[in-house]
């Protein structure tokens, strides 16, 4: 995770791709400059979230984040009712908080938008240190609104400014739609696997407490949580996607056309940030009991094949999403991640590496790369993984051994997607 966090920042130097379009923003909390950058990002995210809640509390229709020109049409035609999200009400008890809170959030976001414009002109990174904001006080009130249900009463003029400002920010911030309105972040140990030590956190103070300053810069990383994921029967899932690198110079990448889904055992909810609802790792979910009232079509062993996902998408009116949006996005993310790290890898002819990438998908079906595993498990945990783990190992041998003597031989489900 630490390496991915660092390497993808170099992607614009080697490719025209923007990592913010497929990799949730990420910071190493042991590095003091990145720790400060995260604090500033948390502040800005909270301010944007307050504008979203202000519109929602006033009964305004949601801004169609998926309606931007960058999202394929197949992802725009889907009724939101197919993707239920248990979200907390913002109409809490007691008097609403004063409009000054919304005004402060508007001023912060307007200043940030201006700094993004200056970045285009002079090429320097924006400096979102907003002057004159009492962030402790602002966050305290924001938590009351977003987490405790306190009300907001924005004026009509403020609502119009909120909508116009968020629409302008949507054109500059690719992650504005997926980041939701509760400012949830996911805290991860920098070099552990199988979900060990990962927690979801929604308050800045808790993140900083859990990841106290450490000697090693990569000991903890914090990443923006995808608050608006694609759900299946109200439940979160991720996809384990294999790919094979047979040469780093020239970079040669094979993408496996078969993958599998890993479901959480409890229904998705941002009211509760426990692992059973938010971490799809098999090693985590096998410790969690199944939910009462779990949808009967969810698999008892928590896994589906990608074919089952495609069948489900067709049933809910998204028949083209897998091949038109999800797979192309995963391929682009894999190639981008590899290109960003290429100069750091010592190339050794005659060697290969099989990787396992983990993706979640936004409501618009766009993939978000979470991590890349250098030693993906091949231990079958279900009937689906039993079949697929055997087939990916067999097809790996076809690519790395059989093709050496016969370049036209079948390569199973592996597809060559990139060769320099």
PLY file of the C-alpha trace (Angstrom):
ply
format ascii 1.0
element vertex 420
property float x
property float y
property float z
element edge 419
property int vertex1
property int vertex2
end_header
0.00 0.00 0.00
2.81 2.41 0.84
4.55 1.77 -2.48
1.34 2.29 -4.44
0.69 5.51 -2.55
4.14 6.84 -3.46
4.55 5.53 -7.00
1.23 6.69 -8.40
2.15 10.29 -7.62
4.74 9.94 -10.39
2.25 8.68 -12.96
1.63 12.08 -14.64
5.37 12.22 -15.40
5.35 8.90 -17.33
1.81 8.88 -18.68
-1.06 11.27 -19.36
-3.26 9.42 -16.84
-4.50 11.06 -13.63
-4.25 8.67 -10.65
-7.06 10.57 -8.91
-9.45 9.04 -11.45
-8.84 5.47 -10.25
-6.89 5.50 -6.95
-8.47 7.05 -3.82
-6.15 9.72 -2.45
-3.72 8.36 0.08
-1.18 9.67 2.62
1.67 8.18 4.67
1.05 9.43 8.17
4.59 8.84 9.40
5.90 11.49 7.00
5.23 14.87 8.58
4.58 16.69 5.30
2.07 14.07 4.23
0.48 14.04 7.66
-0.14 17.79 7.34
-1.44 17.34 3.79
-3.91 14.75 5.08
-5.14 17.09 7.83
-5.76 19.79 5.24
-7.48 17.29 2.95
-9.73 16.17 5.82
-10.69 19.79 6.47
-11.57 20.41 2.81
-13.47 17.13 2.53
-15.53 18.04 5.59
-16.33 21.47 4.09
-17.47 19.92 0.79
-19.47 17.32 2.70
-21.27 20.03 4.64
-22.38 21.64 1.36
-23.79 18.30 0.21
-25.65 17.79 3.49
-26.99 21.36 3.30
-28.58 20.63 -0.09
-29.93 17.29 1.09
-31.40 18.77 4.28
-33.21 21.39 2.20
-34.79 18.67 0.08
-32.92 19.62 -3.08
-32.40 16.88 -5.66
-28.91 15.36 -5.54
-26.28 16.64 -7.92
-25.80 13.97 -10.63
-22.12 13.21 -10.09
-22.41 10.37 -12.61
-23.66 12.80 -15.23
-20.25 14.23 -16.07
-18.89 13.86 -19.56
-16.22 11.45 -18.34
-18.74 8.75 -17.35
-19.95 6.43 -20.13
-23.63 6.51 -20.95
-24.20 2.96 -19.75
-23.36 4.12 -16.23
-25.77 7.06 -16.41
-28.93 5.19 -17.30
-29.29 3.28 -14.05
-32.00 4.16 -11.55
-30.47 4.88 -8.15
-33.07 2.60 -6.57
-31.02 -0.37 -7.73
-28.24 0.68 -5.36
-29.69 1.13 -1.89
-27.64 3.08 0.64
-28.75 3.16 4.27
-27.81 6.75 5.05
-28.49 8.69 8.24
-31.14 11.36 8.30
-29.94 14.94 8.59
-33.18 16.07 10.17
-32.04 15.64 13.76
-33.72 16.81 16.94
-33.26 20.28 18.30
-32.89 23.60 16.49
-30.86 23.65 13.30
-27.32 24.96 13.36
-26.93 28.58 12.22
-26.49 29.42 8.51
-23.05 30.80 9.39
-21.73 27.21 9.37
-22.80 26.80 5.74
-21.34 30.21 4.92
-17.99 29.20 6.36
-17.98 25.97 4.33
-18.84 27.96 1.19
-15.94 30.35 1.75
-13.50 27.48 2.32
-14.60 25.67 -0.85
-14.55 28.86 -2.93
-11.01 29.55 -1.78
-9.99 25.98 -2.62
-11.54 26.24 -6.08
-9.54 29.41 -6.64
-6.32 27.67 -5.59
-7.05 24.90 -8.10
-7.31 27.54 -10.80
-3.93 29.00 -9.83
-2.44 25.52 -10.03
-3.43 25.37 -13.71
-1.70 28.70 -14.38
1.61 28.30 -12.58
1.86 24.54 -12.20
2.40 24.66 -8.44
0.33 22.39 -6.20
-2.59 24.14 -4.52
-2.14 25.20 -0.93
-5.43 24.56 0.85
-4.41 26.14 4.16
-7.52 28.22 4.67
-6.91 31.31 6.74
-9.33 32.50 9.37
-11.06 29.15 9.93
-11.36 27.72 13.44
-11.16 24.11 12.30
-11.70 22.57 15.74
-14.98 24.44 16.04
-15.95 23.78 12.42
-15.31 20.02 12.70
-17.24 19.83 15.96
-20.29 21.33 14.27
-19.75 19.24 11.13
-19.71 16.03 13.18
-22.98 17.09 14.81
-24.55 17.47 11.38
-23.04 14.50 9.54
-22.85 11.96 12.36
-25.44 12.99 14.94
-28.24 14.26 12.72
-28.25 17.92 13.75
-30.25 20.03 11.30
-29.15 22.71 8.87
-31.26 25.60 7.59
-29.41 27.14 4.62
-30.95 30.16 2.99
-32.19 30.00 -0.59
-29.16 31.97 -1.76
-26.82 29.63 0.09
-28.45 26.60 -1.51
-27.90 28.07 -4.96
-24.27 28.81 -4.13
-23.81 25.29 -2.75
-25.16 23.70 -5.91
-23.18 25.93 -8.27
-19.95 25.50 -6.31
-20.24 21.72 -6.06
-20.90 21.49 -9.78
-17.76 23.50 -10.50
-15.73 21.40 -8.07
-17.03 18.21 -9.72
-15.26 19.25 -12.90
-11.95 19.61 -11.02
-12.09 16.82 -8.41
-12.63 13.33 -9.89
-13.30 11.87 -6.43
-16.02 14.32 -5.40
-18.86 11.91 -6.11
-17.45 8.79 -4.49
-16.25 10.59 -1.34
-19.81 10.96 0.01
-20.67 13.36 2.81
-19.44 11.75 6.05
-15.68 12.12 5.53
-14.92 8.47 6.24
-11.28 7.43 5.81
-9.67 4.00 5.99
-6.51 3.58 8.06
-4.14 0.78 7.03
-0.81 -0.59 8.24
1.68 0.12 5.47
2.92 -3.43 4.86
0.37 -5.95 6.11
-2.05 -8.19 4.21
-5.37 -9.99 4.64
-7.02 -6.93 6.16
-4.98 -7.02 9.37
-5.09 -3.80 11.36
-7.40 -1.94 8.96
-10.06 0.33 10.46
-12.57 2.84 9.09
-12.57 6.20 10.84
-14.80 9.26 10.46
-13.13 11.76 12.81
-9.77 13.44 12.30
-8.83 13.22 15.95
-9.28 9.45 15.96
-7.08 8.98 12.88
-4.29 11.00 14.46
-4.64 9.15 17.75
-4.51 5.70 16.16
-1.55 6.62 13.96
0.57 8.55 16.43
3.85 9.87 14.99
6.15 6.94 14.29
9.77 6.45 13.35
8.98 4.76 10.03
7.27 6.93 7.44
5.32 4.06 5.91
4.04 2.48 9.11
0.51 3.82 8.56
-1.29 5.01 5.46
-4.70 6.65 5.39
-6.88 6.58 2.29
-10.19 8.16 1.38
-12.93 5.60 1.78
-15.31 5.07 -1.14
-18.55 6.09 0.58
-20.77 5.58 -2.49
-19.85 2.08 -3.69
-21.81 -0.10 -6.04
-23.77 -2.52 -3.83
-25.39 -5.86 -4.54
-28.56 -6.44 -2.51
-27.43 -3.68 -0.16
-24.06 -5.32 0.48
-20.53 -4.17 -0.32
-18.18 -6.28 -2.42
-14.79 -6.02 -4.05
-13.18 -7.80 -7.00
-9.91 -9.71 -6.95
-8.39 -9.26 -10.40
-5.27 -11.16 -11.46
-2.66 -9.88 -13.88
0.72 -11.20 -14.96
3.95 -9.33 -15.71
6.32 -11.36 -17.91
8.85 -8.58 -18.49
9.55 -5.15 -16.99
11.77 -3.98 -19.85
9.94 -3.83 -22.15
6.94 -3.78 -19.81
4.66 -6.69 -20.80
1.32 -7.12 -19.00
-1.29 -9.88 -19.25
-4.79 -9.39 -17.82
-6.87 -12.37 -16.65
-10.38 -12.35 -18.06
-11.77 -14.23 -15.06
-12.07 -12.74 -11.59
-14.12 -13.16 -8.46
-16.11 -11.06 -6.00
-15.74 -11.06 -2.22
-18.80 -9.96 -0.26
-19.11 -8.52 3.21
-21.25 -10.53 5.60
-23.30 -7.58 6.88
-25.31 -4.98 4.91
-23.52 -1.75 4.03
-24.15 1.19 6.32
-22.17 4.32 7.09
-23.81 4.49 10.51
-21.62 1.56 11.55
-17.97 1.28 10.49
-17.28 -2.27 11.64
-15.21 -4.64 9.44
-18.15 -6.97 8.74
-19.78 -4.22 6.64
-16.74 -2.58 5.05
-13.77 -4.96 4.69
-14.25 -7.65 2.06
-11.10 -9.66 2.87
-11.88 -13.38 3.20
-9.76 -13.65 6.35
-11.85 -10.88 7.96
-15.26 -12.06 6.85
-14.78 -15.68 7.93
-14.64 -14.38 11.50
-18.01 -12.62 11.10
-21.34 -14.34 11.35
-23.98 -13.88 8.63
-26.49 -11.08 9.11
-30.05 -11.75 10.14
-32.36 -11.20 7.24
-29.47 -11.45 4.75
-30.76 -11.39 1.19
-31.35 -14.99 0.02
-29.56 -14.41 -3.27
-26.29 -13.47 -1.59
-23.86 -16.41 -1.59
-23.37 -18.27 1.72
-19.62 -18.54 1.03
-19.36 -14.78 0.27
-17.98 -15.23 -3.26
-19.27 -14.84 -6.81
-17.59 -15.26 -10.14
-17.44 -12.28 -12.49
-19.97 -14.12 -14.68
-22.47 -14.01 -11.83
-21.79 -10.29 -11.47
-22.45 -9.78 -15.18
-25.75 -11.66 -14.89
-26.77 -9.48 -11.95
-25.85 -6.28 -13.79
-27.97 -7.37 -16.75
-30.94 -7.94 -14.43
-30.73 -4.38 -13.06
-30.35 -2.73 -16.46
-26.55 -2.50 -16.62
-25.81 -5.25 -19.14
-22.95 -3.35 -20.76
-21.27 -2.05 -17.61
-18.78 -4.90 -17.15
-17.26 -4.82 -20.63
-17.73 -1.10 -21.35
-16.81 0.51 -18.02
-15.50 -1.85 -15.36
-12.98 -3.99 -17.27
-11.49 -1.10 -19.32
-11.14 0.92 -16.12
-9.39 -1.95 -14.31
-7.00 -2.46 -17.22
-6.11 1.23 -17.31
-5.52 1.28 -13.54
-3.27 -1.80 -13.67
-1.18 -0.41 -16.52
-0.95 3.00 -14.85
0.19 1.48 -11.55
2.85 -0.64 -13.29
4.15 2.21 -15.42
4.50 4.42 -12.36
6.72 1.78 -10.69
8.59 0.52 -13.75
11.80 2.45 -13.18
12.05 1.12 -9.63
11.93 -2.57 -10.56
15.06 -4.48 -11.41
14.31 -6.32 -14.63
15.41 -9.94 -14.79
14.89 -11.82 -18.04
13.14 -15.16 -17.84
11.18 -14.26 -14.70
7.53 -13.40 -14.14
5.19 -12.22 -11.40
1.51 -12.94 -10.84
-0.32 -10.15 -8.97
-3.77 -9.77 -7.46
-5.37 -6.32 -7.60
-8.37 -5.43 -5.44
-11.01 -3.07 -6.82
-14.26 -1.59 -5.58
-16.67 0.18 -7.91
-18.52 3.43 -7.54
-22.24 3.78 -8.14
-21.36 4.71 -11.71
-19.45 1.38 -12.06
-16.09 3.15 -12.31
-13.36 1.03 -10.66
-11.26 2.26 -7.76
-7.97 0.46 -7.18
-7.43 -0.30 -3.50
-4.23 -2.31 -3.46
-2.03 -4.71 -5.43
-0.89 -7.94 -3.81
2.47 -9.36 -4.89
1.61 -12.80 -3.44
-2.13 -13.31 -4.00
-3.50 -16.29 -2.19
-4.12 -19.43 -4.22
-5.79 -21.28 -1.35
-9.37 -22.05 -2.39
-11.84 -20.57 0.08
-14.99 -21.45 -1.91
-16.17 -23.40 -4.93
-15.63 -20.30 -7.09
-12.04 -19.69 -5.96
-11.29 -23.41 -6.12
-12.02 -23.36 -9.85
-10.45 -19.99 -10.61
-7.23 -20.41 -8.60
-6.54 -23.67 -10.42
-7.27 -22.14 -13.82
-5.11 -19.03 -13.30
-2.14 -21.17 -12.27
-2.60 -23.43 -15.29
-2.91 -20.48 -17.66
0.13 -18.78 -16.11
2.21 -21.80 -17.12
0.82 -21.57 -20.64
1.99 -17.96 -20.92
5.43 -18.28 -19.34
6.40 -21.78 -20.55
4.35 -22.90 -23.56
4.69 -19.56 -25.39
8.46 -19.77 -25.14
8.46 -22.55 -27.74
5.19 -21.66 -29.49
4.31 -17.93 -29.52
0.90 -18.69 -31.06
-0.19 -21.26 -28.47
-3.42 -20.71 -26.48
-2.98 -18.62 -23.33
-6.24 -19.56 -21.64
-7.99 -16.59 -20.09
-4.91 -14.35 -20.18
-5.05 -11.40 -22.55
-2.03 -9.32 -23.51
-3.05 -5.74 -22.70
0.24 -3.85 -22.75
3.66 -4.26 -24.32
6.10 -1.43 -24.84
0 1
1 2
2 3
3 4
4 5
5 6
6 7
7 8
8 9
9 10
10 11
11 12
12 13
13 14
14 15
15 16
16 17
17 18
18 19
19 20
20 21
21 22
22 23
23 24
24 25
25 26
26 27
27 28
28 29
29 30
30 31
31 32
32 33
33 34
34 35
35 36
36 37
37 38
38 39
39 40
40 41
41 42
42 43
43 44
44 45
45 46
46 47
47 48
48 49
49 50
50 51
51 52
52 53
53 54
54 55
55 56
56 57
57 58
58 59
59 60
60 61
61 62
62 63
63 64
64 65
65 66
66 67
67 68
68 69
69 70
70 71
71 72
72 73
73 74
74 75
75 76
76 77
77 78
78 79
79 80
80 81
81 82
82 83
83 84
84 85
85 86
86 87
87 88
88 89
89 90
90 91
91 92
92 93
93 94
94 95
95 96
96 97
97 98
98 99
99 100
100 101
101 102
102 103
103 104
104 105
105 106
106 107
107 108
108 109
109 110
110 111
111 112
112 113
113 114
114 115
115 116
116 117
117 118
118 119
119 120
120 121
121 122
122 123
123 124
124 125
125 126
126 127
127 128
128 129
129 130
130 131
131 132
132 133
133 134
134 135
135 136
136 137
137 138
138 139
139 140
140 141
141 142
142 143
143 144
144 145
145 146
146 147
147 148
148 149
149 150
150 151
151 152
152 153
153 154
154 155
155 156
156 157
157 158
158 159
159 160
160 161
161 162
162 163
163 164
164 165
165 166
166 167
167 168
168 169
169 170
170 171
171 172
172 173
173 174
174 175
175 176
176 177
177 178
178 179
179 180
180 181
181 182
182 183
183 184
184 185
185 186
186 187
187 188
188 189
189 190
190 191
191 192
192 193
193 194
194 195
195 196
196 197
197 198
198 199
199 200
200 201
201 202
202 203
203 204
204 205
205 206
206 207
207 208
208 209
209 210
210 211
211 212
212 213
213 214
214 215
215 216
216 217
217 218
218 219
219 220
220 221
221 222
222 223
223 224
224 225
225 226
226 227
227 228
228 229
229 230
230 231
231 232
232 233
233 234
234 235
235 236
236 237
237 238
238 239
239 240
240 241
241 242
242 243
243 244
244 245
245 246
246 247
247 248
248 249
249 250
250 251
251 252
252 253
253 254
254 255
255 256
256 257
257 258
258 259
259 260
260 261
261 262
262 263
263 264
264 265
265 266
266 267
267 268
268 269
269 270
270 271
271 272
272 273
273 274
274 275
275 276
276 277
277 278
278 279
279 280
280 281
281 282
282 283
283 284
284 285
285 286
286 287
287 288
288 289
289 290
290 291
291 292
292 293
293 294
294 295
295 296
296 297
297 298
298 299
299 300
300 301
301 302
302 303
303 304
304 305
305 306
306 307
307 308
308 309
309 310
310 311
311 312
312 313
313 314
314 315
315 316
316 317
317 318
318 319
319 320
320 321
321 322
322 323
323 324
324 325
325 326
326 327
327 328
328 329
329 330
330 331
331 332
332 333
333 334
334 335
335 336
336 337
337 338
338 339
339 340
340 341
341 342
342 343
343 344
344 345
345 346
346 347
347 348
348 349
349 350
350 351
351 352
352 353
353 354
354 355
355 356
356 357
357 358
358 359
359 360
360 361
361 362
362 363
363 364
364 365
365 366
366 367
367 368
368 369
369 370
370 371
371 372
372 373
373 374
374 375
375 376
376 377
377 378
378 379
379 380
380 381
381 382
382 383
383 384
384 385
385 386
386 387
387 388
388 389
389 390
390 391
391 392
392 393
393 394
394 395
395 396
396 397
397 398
398 399
399 400
400 401
401 402
402 403
403 404
404 405
405 406
406 407
407 408
408 409
409 410
410 411
411 412
412 413
413 414
414 415
415 416
416 417
417 418
418 419
